[in-house]
Amino acid sequence: MQYDVFISHASEDKNLFVRKLATHLIEHRIEVWYDEFSLKAGSSLRRSIDHGLSKSRFGVVVLSPNFFKKKWTNWELDGLVARQNSYENELIIPIWLNVDKEAILEYSPSLADKVAIQASIGLKKVASKIMAIINPEGSTLVIARDIIIKSGYDPPVITDDWWLDVVEYSGKEWGHMEYLSFSIPWKGFEPKFRGEYIAKHALQKMWQDESDELWLSQLSSPSTVLDFINSQPGLKDACQQNPDEVALYFPQLTIKGFGDFMEEKFDKMLKKGSRNSEHPCEEEIALRDPNLGNYEPGSLACYYFTGSGGGIGPSTRRYDMIDCIIWLLSSKSKWLPPKIRSTLLQGMKEWNVWGWTLGGNISGFEKNQFTGKFEHEIYEIQNSQPVNLSTHARNDIKTRFQHSINILQIEESLDFFVEKFLKYGFIEEKIKSHQEIRNRKK
């Protein structure tokens, strides 16, 4: 259904009552088919009304002396009655405007038998009675919708299929959700609890959709992340309630001085210490520690760029590891404190998972005639010095690096990154890793 109500009325009653009623219902989030609002220039009147009749959950019929005289209103009423006869539930909501029961009996005995709303009780009370029929108290989706509206979002009418997507989303396990999802506890089957549960998932889904649109990640600057959080109704509160998850999604905020409203929460996480006596804090908060928690660079790089702790919880990766290396080598990452930036770069070299032929391809790189030449070539090298790459291997590097430059919108040239990458020792570290694997197999 596209509309909550279709308003059937005589045009003479617009100024007196109907236009104000339609406006009031719309202001209260009711989707209304009303000719002044729904008919467009050039529309077929009959087709438009047929559409409104067939796509409305309820029909509000404003019965008045003017209504009884009209052919169009009778035709609309016939359409509503035909639909009513096909359904078990009542869908006609009569409003009596300047008429009494005797007049209704004379016009339509079947309508006189229906419980009607008297227009004389006032516009607001009439609208409230209509809304109570359309959205009965205790409706789970109505409760969810009202929570979302209070949060500052503008959700669609509850009959929209969007809500089916939200309900499906709320049924997923936390670990199977997308980026930027928080665990939402289940409190019970009462409508107020179910409504709250669905509303929180609806908000979360909208945060995720928006973060996907902006492609927020661990590579985003702290100011960009904070602007996003502050722009999303309810997200700031969710972050403050779930600092552990925020540390995984946005590790850049855990760096001292970058967390804004999360500073106090992250300080408490740091003071909690670690379950491992060798480290003063847990890995997810290590960037806040002056000594980075005494963790190895590879471990810190893993946590920073994957966040999910080895597959526990939703994936927080937006880019492939080689994209992250290019980002670290570029001026885009200069907002990172020098110590942390160099540690993460060293960690990516030691962690050694930056190849682009094996494993997933998250950032959309399209393989070409050179793809695989580089990794195949260095795998065949038996010693780390000297490394002389073939033209094909260099072309493989260049095409992959160019992809990173494009998606990250980096200013530095391709040659700049090729030179930096070769000088930094990534290849030598990869060859060393291959040699260690061979030795273990022997």
VOGU-3710 file (C-alpha; in Angstrom, 3 decimals, decimal comma):
1> mqydvfisha> 0,000/0,000/0,000  1,223/3,475/-0,922  -1,161/5,548/1,224  -2,645/5,234/4,679  -5,920/6,962/3,802  -7,923/8,085/0,795  -10,167/11,061/1,552  -13,456/11,036/-0,325  -15,239/14,389/-0,033  -17,234/17,073/-1,809
11> sedknlfvrk> -15,206/19,991/-3,163  -17,498/22,446/-1,359  -16,235/21,059/1,967  -12,536/21,671/1,292  -12,257/25,124/2,814  -14,539/24,348/5,742  -12,934/21,110/6,883  -11,249/18,666/4,494  -8,101/20,572/3,509  -7,274/21,262/7,172
21> lathliehri> -7,872/17,609/8,064  -5,616/16,351/5,256  -2,862/18,800/6,207  -3,081/17,828/9,885  -2,838/14,114/9,108  0,167/14,657/6,833  1,885/16,688/9,535  1,436/13,676/11,813  3,164/11,300/9,427  0,025/9,853/7,814
31> evwydefslk> 0,318/9,238/4,058  -2,812/10,807/2,546  -4,302/10,588/-0,947  -6,062/13,942/-1,265  -6,825/15,392/-4,671  -5,229/18,799/-4,073  -1,998/17,146/-3,003  -2,058/13,984/-5,118  -3,349/15,011/-8,539  -0,772/16,402/-10,960
41> agsslrrsid> -1,249/18,537/-14,042  -2,219/16,346/-16,974  -3,246/13,409/-14,762  -6,292/11,386/-15,674  -8,740/12,182/-12,897  -10,408/8,798/-12,932  -7,149/6,841/-13,157  -5,593/8,885/-10,360  -8,585/8,330/-8,104  -8,641/4,610/-8,985
51> hglsksrfgv> -4,956/4,454/-8,040  -5,596/6,239/-4,749  -8,526/3,969/-3,923  -6,600/0,778/-4,677  -3,388/1,844/-2,936  -4,898/3,144/0,328  -5,291/1,137/3,513  -8,360/3,081/4,632  -10,984/5,326/3,080  -12,070/8,412/5,017
61> vvlspnffkk> -15,508/9,425/3,741  -16,610/12,943/4,707  -20,400/12,620/4,567  -22,177/15,958/4,220  -25,164/17,477/2,403  -22,726/18,468/-0,360  -21,389/14,889/-0,559  -24,845/13,459/-1,159  -25,341/15,662/-4,232  -22,150/14,651/-6,050
71> kwtnweldgl> -21,668/11,936/-8,661  -17,906/11,661/-8,157  -18,240/11,112/-4,430  -20,813/8,394/-4,975  -18,493/6,691/-7,432  -15,589/6,883/-4,968  -17,763/5,498/-2,209  -18,868/2,621/-4,447  -15,192/1,806/-5,005  -14,492/1,777/-1,284
81> varqnsyene> -17,548/-0,346/-0,543  -16,479/-2,834/-3,247  -13,074/-3,138/-1,564  -14,733/-3,356/1,867  -16,803/-6,325/0,720  -13,608/-8,145/-0,263  -11,919/-7,754/3,131  -12,713/-8,933/6,626  -11,361/-5,795/8,290  -13,150/-2,476/8,233
91> liipiwlnvd> -11,537/0,032/5,884  -14,206/2,780/5,596  -13,980/5,552/8,211  -17,094/7,767/8,014  -17,001/11,367/9,203  -20,321/13,143/9,634  -20,069/16,803/8,664  -23,290/18,796/9,306  -25,461/15,700/8,967  -27,376/13,478/11,395
101> keaileysps> -28,253/9,814/11,452  -31,558/10,335/9,696  -29,813/11,933/6,721  -27,286/9,094/6,578  -30,076/6,488/6,773  -31,834/8,121/3,882  -28,623/8,201/1,835  -27,111/4,806/2,749  -28,459/2,526/5,516  -25,237/0,500/5,468
111> ladkvaiqas> -23,186/3,598/6,275  -25,547/4,605/9,062  -24,745/1,297/10,734  -21,017/2,108/10,940  -19,529/3,884/13,925  -18,810/7,379/12,641  -16,662/10,302/13,766  -18,565/13,515/14,333  -16,794/16,507/12,774  -18,330/18,690/15,486
121> iglkkvaski> -15,822/17,358/18,063  -13,098/19,441/16,403  -10,364/18,923/13,826  -7,656/17,672/16,207  -9,933/15,133/17,879  -11,173/13,901/14,508  -7,572/13,459/13,337  -6,644/11,669/16,564  -9,493/9,198/16,148  -8,450/8,514/12,546
131> maiinpegst> -4,826/7,980/13,606  -5,926/5,628/16,380  -7,735/3,492/13,798  -4,878/3,565/11,270  -2,122/2,993/13,812  -3,634/1,241/16,836  -1,893/1,751/20,156  0,659/-0,939/20,845  1,635/-1,470/17,233  5,280/-2,518/17,143
141> lviardiiik> 6,092/-0,616/13,953  4,282/2,516/15,144  6,368/2,473/18,319  9,509/1,955/16,235  8,535/4,748/13,849  7,893/7,210/16,697  11,267/6,434/18,289  13,001/7,077/14,961  11,131/10,355/14,463  12,114/11,504/17,962
151> sgydppvitd> 15,729/10,692/17,107  15,597/13,111/14,188  15,182/10,818/11,180  12,364/10,938/8,659  11,281/7,305/8,081  8,774/6,287/5,397  5,174/5,333/6,163  4,996/2,043/8,068  3,349/0,296/5,108  6,437/0,941/2,980
161> dwwldvveys> 8,610/-2,073/2,110  11,532/-0,228/3,696  10,308/-1,586/7,018  10,564/-5,139/5,700  14,245/-4,479/5,032  14,643/-3,183/8,581  12,900/-6,210/10,091  15,082/-8,529/8,008  18,148/-6,588/9,094  17,157/-6,770/12,764
171> gkewghmeyl> 16,996/-10,549/12,467  20,652/-10,872/11,559  23,179/-11,948/14,112  25,510/-9,164/15,157  28,562/-10,849/13,681  26,897/-11,039/10,270  25,980/-7,387/9,960  27,810/-4,817/7,949  30,233/-2,087/8,931  29,372/0,087/11,927
181> sfsipwkgfe> 26,938/-2,192/13,751  26,492/-2,439/17,498  25,105/-5,313/19,528  21,471/-4,589/20,454  20,059/-6,655/23,363  16,665/-8,344/23,060  14,356/-7,379/25,968  11,152/-9,245/25,197  8,156/-9,733/22,912  5,989/-6,889/24,222
191> pkfrgeyiak> 5,296/-4,278/21,515  7,221/-1,565/23,372  10,332/-3,770/23,539  9,994/-5,074/19,987  9,393/-1,531/18,740  12,516/-0,282/20,492  14,516/-3,213/19,133  13,399/-2,573/15,541  13,890/1,198/15,901  17,472/0,773/17,065
201> halqkmwqde> 18,200/-1,517/14,148  16,526/0,905/11,754  18,748/3,719/13,026  21,781/1,480/12,780  20,901/0,476/9,232  20,639/4,138/8,240  24,037/4,886/9,816  25,521/2,004/7,883  23,932/3,067/4,607  25,264/6,590/5,042
211> sdelwlsqls> 28,736/5,410/6,078  28,774/3,166/2,996  27,875/6,156/0,842  30,727/8,190/2,350  33,045/5,146/2,409  34,184/5,869/5,949  37,036/3,718/7,178  40,187/3,586/9,296  41,748/5,744/6,601  39,317/8,637/7,162
221> spstvldfin> 40,605/11,599/9,145  39,308/11,912/12,734  37,517/15,163/11,886  35,650/13,445/9,029  34,609/10,601/11,326  33,477/12,938/14,107  31,487/15,087/11,684  29,723/11,957/10,470  28,916/10,715/13,971  27,554/14,101/15,006
231> sqpglkdacq> 25,406/14,283/11,867  23,634/10,953/12,501  20,779/11,068/15,032  21,398/8,625/17,854  24,862/7,563/16,707  26,777/9,652/19,235  24,879/8,028/22,101  25,450/4,574/20,603  29,183/5,275/20,372  29,384/6,377/23,984
241> qnpdevalyf> 27,549/3,226/25,047  29,824/0,969/22,965  33,404/2,318/23,169  34,925/-1,121/22,536  33,179/-1,394/19,167  34,037/2,205/18,257  37,700/1,397/18,884  37,432/-1,346/16,250  35,454/0,648/13,677  37,328/3,929/14,088
251> pqltikgfgd> 40,723/3,233/15,701  41,891/6,725/14,707  39,626/8,128/17,440  41,478/6,136/20,115  44,635/8,195/19,516  45,117/10,710/22,300  43,528/14,035/21,410  41,563/12,688/18,424  38,520/11,252/20,245  36,571/14,412/21,152
261> fmeekfdkml> 33,485/13,236/23,120  34,986/9,711/23,344  38,169/10,824/25,140  36,882/10,000/28,613  35,555/6,601/27,504  38,865/5,671/25,887  40,800/6,823/28,957  38,742/4,398/31,051  39,466/1,605/28,592  43,173/2,365/28,851
271> kkgsrnsehp> 43,082/2,349/32,670  41,351/-1,034/32,746  44,639/-2,598/31,756  45,110/-5,906/30,005  44,452/-9,576/30,676  48,012/-10,183/29,522  50,657/-9,108/32,032  53,107/-8,357/29,214  50,966/-5,484/27,988  49,584/-2,510/29,933
281> ceeeialrdp> 46,395/-2,389/27,839  44,342/-4,295/25,281  45,250/-4,019/21,593  42,160/-2,045/20,585  43,236/0,861/22,788  47,026/0,481/22,357  47,418/3,557/20,130  46,437/5,643/23,153  49,313/4,316/25,240  52,631/6,255/25,031
291> nlgnyepgsl> 54,440/2,984/24,343  51,666/1,590/22,128  51,001/-1,094/24,708  54,349/-2,786/23,942  52,687/-4,582/21,051  54,523/-5,664/17,928  54,035/-3,385/14,889  52,478/-6,235/12,898  49,870/-6,844/15,584  48,997/-3,143/15,756
301> acyyftgsgg> 48,690/-2,905/11,974  46,401/-5,927/11,933  44,112/-4,429/14,549  44,107/-0,993/12,977  43,257/-2,040/9,430  40,963/-5,013/10,098  39,534/-4,202/13,518  37,452/-7,351/13,731  39,985/-9,201/15,828  40,641/-12,075/13,498
311> gigpstrryd> 37,066/-12,482/12,298  35,212/-11,904/15,577  32,352/-9,514/14,929  31,387/-7,559/11,808  34,080/-6,899/9,243  35,457/-3,392/9,440  37,597/-3,501/6,307  36,958/-1,161/3,393  40,235/-1,582/1,535  42,763/-4,214/0,608
321> midciiwlls> 46,027/-4,192/2,529  48,015/-2,872/-0,423  45,636/0,110/-0,541  46,403/0,745/3,119  50,144/0,686/2,432  49,781/3,212/-0,389  47,716/5,372/1,958  50,385/5,202/4,666  53,064/6,206/2,148  50,987/9,146/0,923
331> skskwlppki> 50,381/12,598/2,336  46,781/11,517/3,035  47,944/9,814/6,229  49,994/12,725/7,583  47,346/13,517/10,185  48,608/10,413/12,019  51,215/11,155/14,716  54,661/10,304/13,226  55,343/7,503/15,717  52,050/5,774/15,009
341> rstllqgmke> 52,353/6,259/11,265  55,841/4,753/11,109  54,807/1,895/13,416  51,824/1,023/11,228  54,004/1,149/8,125  56,549/-1,132/9,732  53,733/-3,359/10,897  52,337/-3,707/7,385  55,781/-4,777/6,213  56,197/-7,322/9,011
351> wnvwgwtlgg> 52,623/-8,596/8,827  53,224/-9,285/5,155  49,638/-9,787/3,903  49,576/-7,139/1,201  49,597/-9,355/-1,925  46,830/-8,741/-4,453  46,487/-12,049/-6,297  45,523/-14,307/-3,398  42,672/-13,668/-0,988  39,794/-11,228/-1,277
361> nisgfeknqf> 39,546/-8,178/-3,458  37,615/-5,664/-1,381  38,328/-2,417/-3,195  37,283/-3,522/-6,681  40,618/-3,995/-8,454  40,160/-5,530/-11,903  42,806/-8,062/-12,816  44,698/-7,595/-16,081  47,367/-9,269/-18,211  50,098/-8,423/-15,705
371> tgkfeheiye> 48,295/-9,465/-12,526  50,214/-12,174/-10,721  53,532/-11,599/-12,522  55,063/-9,735/-9,595  54,125/-12,191/-6,850  55,053/-15,207/-8,972  58,423/-13,675/-9,707  59,372/-12,857/-6,132  58,185/-16,266/-4,971  60,763/-17,860/-7,259
381> iqnsqpvnls> 63,600/-15,742/-5,845  65,776/-17,829/-3,516  67,680/-14,975/-1,865  66,752/-11,410/-0,941  69,645/-9,585/-2,621  69,695/-8,181/-5,185  66,072/-7,922/-6,415  65,799/-7,118/-10,103  62,199/-7,162/-11,243  61,211/-7,831/-14,816
391> tharndiktr> 59,189/-5,361/-16,865  56,083/-7,507/-16,458  56,473/-7,567/-12,674  56,902/-3,792/-12,557  53,825/-3,347/-14,734  51,932/-5,551/-12,304  52,975/-3,263/-9,445  52,085/-0,141/-11,394  48,605/-1,238/-12,417  47,756/-2,253/-8,838
401> fqhsinilqi> 49,209/0,913/-7,332  47,356/3,057/-9,840  44,111/1,503/-8,645  44,942/2,519/-5,068  45,807/6,043/-6,183  42,503/6,342/-8,022  40,185/5,070/-5,292  41,980/6,984/-2,541  42,200/10,158/-4,656  45,879/10,624/-3,853
411> eesldffvek> 47,895/13,518/-5,274  51,360/11,906/-5,436  52,458/10,277/-8,675  52,625/6,570/-9,488  56,414/6,702/-9,776  56,574/8,213/-6,275  54,857/5,171/-4,751  56,760/2,600/-6,788  60,044/4,129/-5,613  58,895/4,375/-1,985
421> flkygfieek> 57,600/0,820/-1,976  60,817/-0,614/-3,438  63,019/1,334/-1,040  61,047/0,479/2,068  61,895/-3,218/1,904  58,454/-4,746/1,423  59,722/-7,070/-1,273  62,692/-8,255/0,752  60,405/-8,993/3,694  58,074/-10,978/1,438
431> ikshqeirnr> 61,000/-13,022/0,031  62,241/-13,672/3,553  58,780/-14,945/4,488  58,767/-17,282/1,494  62,158/-18,647/2,526  60,985/-19,307/6,072  57,970/-21,224/4,733  60,252/-23,331/2,516  62,546/-24,088/5,449  59,650/-25,187/7,647
441> kk> 58,414/-27,518/4,886  61,877/-29,061/4,645
//
